[in-house]
């Protein structure tokens, strides 16, 4: 009788362990481009996310994504002429930048593009039409927004 109880407990423990290992973890963090909705997590990116202005980033690549944002912010903070705009990549998210020379100052223009689950979503991160100071403010705010919701 004790052997049967032991095997039942062992089987139950093994079954629970098997289920926990084979559960699907949430793969993507969906960032609201307008900083209104909280960051949500999902296993799949859909065209509805594009419609709702949610920008997907692979959850495991969030640290690299934030590092790229901080590097762009630091570059914008420097005075004087910029080096050629560096391109960044964090999983399925790509940062594409160009330098724009104006009469008064040099500015950076960065577009973020994410191609996850065959859904391509783009957003303007840093717009050359806007002052560097305003772009810095947006990027700093976006970093704080992301960090406040990290799991």
Secondary structure, 3 states (H helix, E strand, C coil): CHHHHHHHHHHHHHHHHHHHHCCCCCCEEEEECCCCCCCEEECCCCHHHHHCCEEEEEHHHHHHHHHHHHHHHHHHHCCCCCCCCCCEEECCEEEEEEEEECCCCEEEEEEEEEEECCEEEEEEEECCCCCHHHHHHHHHHHHHHHHHHCC
